[in-house]
Amino acid sequence: ASIVQKSKSLILVKFSDALDWSLIKRLAKYLAIPLLALLLALLFLPHILQESTHRLIHYDQTFAPKAPFNFIILNKNFRVPQFESLKVEAKLEGESLPENLSLYYQGVKYPMNLNASKNYEFTIKNIEANSKFRLEARGYLSDEYNIDVVPNPIVSEFEINIIPPQYTGVSSFSQKNTGDINAPAGSIAIWKFETKIVDNINMSVNSKTYAADKFSNGFGL
């Protein structure tokens, strides 16, 4: 009975009556200014919002301040054989260009040189593995560029098993990592190669070419 009595004493209030419309109207004119600024930015400066959104999504990346000029890389690609050199060629475009351009590679800053075409160049030597580099001018950094290293094929070891003719009475023997063979005439020579990143091996002897057979651990001929 007490619950019923208390419920009758409750006063129902409409949501619209609970709002202070005079206060809302006073606050609305202050909110209109930032909303108008946001609308103008969307219309005339969409790249600002796009860039900010990109940075929020890719929060784990490092973003350098944008330079007032453009770094232009002239290389078509950065694919290089292992332990070979890569010549990086670049130029700058825009107004008030800096006089010097540098290249950051493995934590070291290298000055780039002007060539006959008035472009900047620098040669990265003896590249062993995939790596990255950036350009720098007047304190501004370019995007990172990836160097794709293609491993060189390697013959790590080879062995020659020599089987002399029976009439010679010479026992079979083997020798490693030397191409000079001292054996009786008519001997059979069996070559074994241990390789890395090799698809096929061909051997030329007296103007004739022989293809080696491929096995799980190397090649044989």
ZAVEXVEX-305974 format. One record per residue (C-alpha): x, y, z; residue number from 1; residue in one letter. Coordinates in Angstrom, 2 decimals. Each point is the difference from the previous one (the first is absolute). Layout:
REM ZAVEXVEX-305974
<px:X; py:Y; pz:Z; k:NUM; r:a> .
...
END
This chain:
REM ZAVEXVEX-305974
<px:0.00; py:0.00; pz:0.00; k:1; r:a> .
<px:2.88; py:2.34; pz:0.78; k:2; r:s> .
<px:1.51; py:-0.58; pz:-3.47; k:3; r:i> .
<px:-3.28; py:0.87; pz:-1.69; k:4; r:v> .
<px:-0.32; py:3.14; pz:2.10; k:5; r:q> .
<px:3.53; py:1.13; pz:-0.88; k:6; r:k> .
<px:-0.51; py:-0.67; pz:-3.70; k:7; r:s> .
<px:-3.05; py:2.27; pz:-0.02; k:8; r:k> .
<px:2.08; py:2.76; pz:1.51; k:9; r:s> .
<px:2.51; py:-0.08; pz:-2.90; k:10; r:l> .
<px:-0.29; py:2.88; pz:-2.46; k:11; r:i> .
<px:0.36; py:-0.80; pz:-3.68; k:12; r:l> .
<px:2.26; py:2.46; pz:-1.81; k:13; r:v> .
<px:0.20; py:0.22; pz:-3.81; k:14; r:k> .
<px:3.51; py:-0.17; pz:-1.54; k:15; r:f> .
<px:-0.59; py:3.24; pz:-1.93; k:16; r:s> .
<px:-1.01; py:1.78; pz:3.23; k:17; r:d> .
<px:3.19; py:-1.19; pz:1.74; k:18; r:a> .
<px:2.26; py:1.73; pz:-2.54; k:19; r:l> .
<px:1.13; py:3.58; pz:0.58; k:20; r:d> .
<px:-0.52; py:1.31; pz:-3.52; k:21; r:w> .
<px:1.29; py:3.46; pz:0.83; k:22; r:s> .
<px:3.34; py:-1.48; pz:1.10; k:23; r:l> .
<px:0.20; py:-2.18; pz:-3.10; k:24; r:i> .
<px:-0.59; py:3.01; pz:-2.26; k:25; r:k> .
<px:2.79; py:1.94; pz:1.72; k:26; r:r> .
<px:2.44; py:-2.91; pz:-0.40; k:27; r:l> .
<px:-0.99; py:-0.65; pz:-3.62; k:28; r:a> .
<px:1.56; py:3.24; pz:-1.26; k:29; r:k> .
<px:3.35; py:-1.04; pz:1.51; k:30; r:y> .
<px:-0.20; py:-3.46; pz:-1.55; k:31; r:l> .
<px:-0.84; py:1.47; pz:-3.39; k:32; r:a> .
<px:3.50; py:1.46; pz:-0.44; k:33; r:i> .
<px:2.00; py:-3.28; pz:0.26; k:34; r:p> .
<px:-2.64; py:-1.86; pz:-1.99; k:35; r:l> .
<px:0.24; py:2.60; pz:-2.77; k:36; r:l> .
<px:3.81; py:-0.22; pz:0.07; k:37; r:a> .
<px:-0.20; py:-3.80; pz:-0.29; k:38; r:l> .
<px:-2.39; py:0.27; pz:-2.94; k:39; r:l> .
<px:2.30; py:2.45; pz:-1.82; k:40; r:l> .
<px:2.99; py:-2.28; pz:0.62; k:41; r:a> .
<px:-1.90; py:-2.92; pz:-1.51; k:42; r:l> .
<px:-0.85; py:2.07; pz:-3.08; k:43; r:l> .
<px:3.29; py:1.79; pz:-0.67; k:44; r:f> .
<px:2.73; py:-1.90; pz:1.89; k:45; r:l> .
<px:-0.98; py:-3.68; pz:-0.10; k:46; r:p> .
<px:3.64; py:-1.14; pz:-0.10; k:47; r:h> .
<px:0.56; py:1.26; pz:3.55; k:48; r:i> .
<px:-2.69; py:-2.25; pz:1.39; k:49; r:l> .
<px:1.07; py:-2.90; pz:-2.21; k:50; r:q> .
<px:3.59; py:0.29; pz:1.19; k:51; r:e> .
<px:-1.09; py:0.20; pz:3.64; k:52; r:s> .
<px:-2.19; py:-3.07; pz:-0.42; k:53; r:t> .
<px:2.86; py:-1.87; pz:-1.66; k:54; r:h> .
<px:2.29; py:0.79; pz:2.93; k:55; r:r> .
<px:-2.61; py:-1.18; pz:2.51; k:56; r:l> .
<px:-0.49; py:-3.30; pz:-1.83; k:57; r:i> .
<px:3.75; py:-0.56; pz:-0.45; k:58; r:h> .
<px:0.92; py:1.04; pz:3.53; k:59; r:y> .
<px:3.01; py:-2.35; pz:0.10; k:60; r:d> .
<px:1.80; py:1.79; pz:-2.85; k:61; r:q> .
<px:2.38; py:2.96; pz:0.24; k:62; r:t> .
<px:-1.11; py:3.07; pz:-1.95; k:63; r:f> .
<px:2.58; py:2.65; pz:-0.88; k:64; r:a> .
<px:-1.02; py:3.66; pz:-0.47; k:65; r:p> .
<px:-1.00; py:0.64; pz:-3.61; k:66; r:k> .
<px:2.68; py:1.88; pz:-1.96; k:67; r:a> .
<px:-0.82; py:3.19; pz:-1.96; k:68; r:p> .
<px:1.55; py:-1.72; pz:-3.04; k:69; r:f> .
<px:-0.25; py:-3.45; pz:-1.57; k:70; r:n> .
<px:2.49; py:-2.86; pz:0.03; k:71; r:f> .
<px:-0.03; py:-1.63; pz:-3.45; k:72; r:i> .
<px:1.63; py:-3.44; pz:-0.35; k:73; r:i> .
<px:1.18; py:-0.73; pz:-3.55; k:74; r:l> .
<px:0.72; py:-3.72; pz:0.46; k:75; r:n> .
<px:-2.56; py:-2.30; pz:-1.60; k:76; r:k> .
<px:0.46; py:-2.61; pz:2.74; k:77; r:n> .
<px:2.27; py:-0.93; pz:2.90; k:78; r:f> .
<px:0.60; py:-3.65; pz:-0.87; k:79; r:r> .
<px:3.68; py:-0.95; pz:0.21; k:80; r:v> .
<px:2.01; py:-3.26; pz:0.05; k:81; r:p> .
<px:1.49; py:-0.91; pz:3.37; k:82; r:q> .
<px:3.36; py:1.64; pz:0.79; k:83; r:f> .
<px:-0.36; py:2.31; pz:-3.01; k:84; r:e> .
<px:-0.31; py:3.81; pz:-0.04; k:85; r:s> .
<px:-3.03; py:2.23; pz:-0.55; k:86; r:l> .
<px:0.28; py:3.53; pz:-1.39; k:87; r:k> .
<px:-2.81; py:2.17; pz:1.39; k:88; r:v> .
<px:-0.85; py:2.99; pz:-2.19; k:89; r:e> .
<px:-2.39; py:2.75; pz:1.10; k:90; r:a> .
<px:-0.96; py:3.64; pz:-0.43; k:91; r:k> .
<px:-1.96; py:2.69; pz:1.82; k:92; r:l> .
<px:-3.00; py:1.92; pz:-1.31; k:93; r:e> .
<px:-1.77; py:3.03; pz:1.39; k:94; r:g> .
<px:0.85; py:3.53; pz:1.11; k:95; r:e> .
<px:2.95; py:1.07; pz:2.14; k:96; r:s> .
<px:1.88; py:-3.25; pz:-0.56; k:97; r:l> .
<px:2.86; py:-0.98; pz:2.33; k:98; r:p> .
<px:3.47; py:-0.24; pz:-1.47; k:99; r:e> .
<px:0.91; py:-3.33; pz:1.59; k:100; r:n> .
<px:-1.66; py:-3.40; pz:0.07; k:101; r:l> .
<px:1.03; py:-2.91; pz:2.20; k:102; r:s> .
<px:-0.84; py:-3.68; pz:0.28; k:103; r:l> .
<px:-0.60; py:-1.85; pz:3.27; k:104; r:y> .
<px:0.96; py:-3.68; pz:-0.11; k:105; r:y> .
<px:0.36; py:-2.30; pz:3.01; k:106; r:q> .
<px:0.19; py:2.93; pz:2.39; k:107; r:g> .
<px:2.71; py:1.88; pz:-1.92; k:108; r:v> .
<px:-0.49; py:3.25; pz:-1.92; k:109; r:k> .
<px:1.79; py:0.18; pz:-3.37; k:110; r:y> .
<px:0.22; py:3.17; pz:-2.16; k:111; r:p> .
<px:-1.23; py:-0.49; pz:-3.57; k:112; r:m> .
<px:1.94; py:1.42; pz:-2.95; k:113; r:n> .
<px:-1.24; py:2.00; pz:-2.97; k:114; r:l> .
<px:0.51; py:-1.76; pz:-3.31; k:115; r:n> .
<px:0.21; py:1.41; pz:-3.53; k:116; r:a> .
<px:-3.81; py:-0.01; pz:-0.27; k:117; r:s> .
<px:-0.26; py:2.20; pz:3.12; k:118; r:k> .
<px:-1.56; py:-2.87; pz:1.90; k:119; r:n> .
<px:1.23; py:-1.34; pz:3.32; k:120; r:y> .
<px:1.48; py:-3.48; pz:0.25; k:121; r:e> .
<px:1.60; py:-2.31; pz:2.53; k:122; r:f> .
<px:1.15; py:-3.62; pz:-0.33; k:123; r:t> .
<px:-0.82; py:-2.44; pz:2.80; k:124; r:i> .
<px:2.66; py:-2.71; pz:-0.18; k:125; r:k> .
<px:0.11; py:-3.68; pz:0.95; k:126; r:n> .
<px:-3.68; py:-0.37; pz:0.92; k:127; r:i> .
<px:-0.36; py:-3.25; pz:1.92; k:128; r:e> .
<px:-3.70; py:-0.18; pz:0.94; k:129; r:a> .
<px:-3.33; py:1.78; pz:-0.44; k:130; r:n> .
<px:0.25; py:3.48; pz:1.46; k:131; r:s> .
<px:-1.45; py:3.53; pz:-0.08; k:132; r:k> .
<px:1.20; py:3.53; pz:-0.62; k:133; r:f> .
<px:-1.35; py:3.56; pz:0.11; k:134; r:r> .
<px:0.99; py:3.31; pz:-1.49; k:135; r:l> .
<px:0.60; py:3.14; pz:2.07; k:136; r:e> .
<px:0.23; py:3.68; pz:-0.85; k:137; r:a> .
<px:-0.12; py:3.01; pz:2.30; k:138; r:r> .
<px:-1.14; py:-2.18; pz:2.88; k:139; r:g> .
<px:-2.93; py:-1.53; pz:-1.90; k:140; r:y> .
<px:-0.19; py:-3.74; pz:-0.67; k:141; r:l> .
<px:-1.51; py:-1.83; pz:-2.95; k:142; r:s> .
<px:-2.06; py:-3.16; pz:0.19; k:143; r:d> .
<px:1.86; py:-3.26; pz:0.56; k:144; r:e> .
<px:1.04; py:-1.99; pz:-3.06; k:145; r:y> .
<px:0.51; py:-3.77; pz:0.10; k:146; r:n> .
<px:3.00; py:-1.70; pz:-1.60; k:147; r:i> .
<px:-0.87; py:-3.49; pz:-1.23; k:148; r:d> .
<px:3.08; py:-2.24; pz:-0.01; k:149; r:v> .
<px:0.06; py:-3.02; pz:-2.30; k:150; r:v> .
<px:2.27; py:-2.71; pz:1.49; k:151; r:p> .
<px:2.84; py:-1.16; pz:-2.25; k:152; r:n> .
<px:0.24; py:-3.69; pz:-0.96; k:153; r:p> .
<px:2.88; py:-1.65; pz:1.84; k:154; r:i> .
<px:1.93; py:-3.23; pz:-0.52; k:155; r:v> .
<px:1.13; py:-0.52; pz:3.59; k:156; r:s> .
<px:1.94; py:-3.21; pz:-0.64; k:157; r:e> .
<px:0.68; py:-2.55; pz:-2.70; k:158; r:f> .
<px:1.61; py:-3.43; pz:-0.06; k:159; r:e> .
<px:1.36; py:-2.12; pz:-2.87; k:160; r:i> .
<px:-0.03; py:-3.77; pz:0.33; k:161; r:n> .
<px:2.45; py:-1.59; pz:-2.47; k:162; r:i> .
<px:-0.23; py:-3.64; pz:-1.05; k:163; r:i> .
<px:3.05; py:-1.10; pz:-2.03; k:164; r:p> .
<px:-0.20; py:-2.91; pz:-2.49; k:165; r:p> .
<px:0.53; py:-3.42; pz:1.60; k:166; r:q> .
<px:3.07; py:-0.79; pz:-2.11; k:167; r:y> .
<px:1.90; py:2.87; pz:1.63; k:168; r:t> .
<px:-0.22; py:-1.54; pz:3.45; k:169; r:g> .
<px:-0.61; py:3.49; pz:1.43; k:170; r:v> .
<px:-2.63; py:0.18; pz:2.74; k:171; r:s> .
<px:-2.89; py:2.43; pz:-0.16; k:172; r:s> .
<px:0.64; py:3.31; pz:1.75; k:173; r:f> .
<px:-1.68; py:3.37; pz:0.51; k:174; r:s> .
<px:1.01; py:3.63; pz:0.28; k:175; r:q> .
<px:-1.86; py:3.07; pz:1.26; k:176; r:k> .
<px:-0.26; py:3.60; pz:-1.16; k:177; r:n> .
<px:2.57; py:-0.20; pz:-2.75; k:178; r:t> .
<px:-0.65; py:-0.20; pz:-3.72; k:179; r:g> .
<px:3.43; py:-1.40; pz:-0.93; k:180; r:d> .
<px:-0.19; py:-3.76; pz:-0.51; k:181; r:i> .
<px:3.04; py:-2.28; pz:-0.20; k:182; r:n> .
<px:-1.32; py:-3.42; pz:-0.96; k:183; r:a> .
<px:0.81; py:-2.84; pz:-2.43; k:184; r:p> .
<px:-1.48; py:0.27; pz:-3.47; k:185; r:a> .
<px:-3.43; py:-1.57; pz:-0.30; k:186; r:g> .
<px:-0.94; py:0.74; pz:3.63; k:187; r:s> .
<px:-3.60; py:0.78; pz:0.93; k:188; r:i> .
<px:-0.50; py:3.28; pz:1.87; k:189; r:a> .
<px:-3.16; py:0.54; pz:2.06; k:190; r:i> .
<px:-0.63; py:3.57; pz:1.14; k:191; r:w> .
<px:-2.07; py:0.88; pz:3.06; k:192; r:k> .
<px:-1.03; py:3.59; pz:0.80; k:193; r:f> .
<px:-1.41; py:1.47; pz:3.21; k:194; r:e> .
<px:-1.83; py:3.20; pz:-0.87; k:195; r:t> .
<px:-2.19; py:2.80; pz:1.33; k:196; r:k> .
<px:-2.71; py:1.71; pz:-2.06; k:197; r:i> .
<px:0.96; py:-1.88; pz:-3.18; k:198; r:v> .
<px:-2.55; py:-1.32; pz:-2.51; k:199; r:d> .
<px:2.36; py:-1.75; pz:-2.43; k:200; r:n> .
<px:3.68; py:-0.62; pz:-0.76; k:201; r:i> .
<px:1.56; py:-0.44; pz:-3.43; k:202; r:n> .
<px:3.62; py:-0.98; pz:-0.62; k:203; r:m> .
<px:1.89; py:0.63; pz:-3.22; k:204; r:s> .
<px:2.78; py:-2.42; pz:-0.96; k:205; r:v> .
<px:1.74; py:0.17; pz:-3.38; k:206; r:n> .
<px:-2.80; py:2.14; pz:-1.49; k:207; r:s> .
<px:-2.64; py:-2.43; pz:1.26; k:208; r:k> .
<px:-2.54; py:0.95; pz:2.67; k:209; r:t> .
<px:-1.25; py:-2.47; pz:2.59; k:210; r:y> .
<px:-2.98; py:0.61; pz:2.30; k:211; r:a> .
<px:0.31; py:-1.21; pz:3.58; k:212; r:a> .
<px:-2.79; py:-2.03; pz:1.61; k:213; r:d> .
<px:-1.69; py:1.59; pz:2.99; k:214; r:k> .
<px:-0.26; py:-1.85; pz:3.31; k:215; r:f> .
<px:-1.43; py:0.95; pz:3.40; k:216; r:s> .
<px:3.42; py:1.14; pz:1.31; k:217; r:n> .
<px:1.56; py:1.37; pz:-3.18; k:218; r:g> .
<px:0.95; py:-0.99; pz:-3.55; k:219; r:f> .
<px:1.87; py:-2.87; pz:-1.58; k:220; r:g> .
<px:1.66; py:-0.51; pz:-3.37; k:221; r:l> .
END
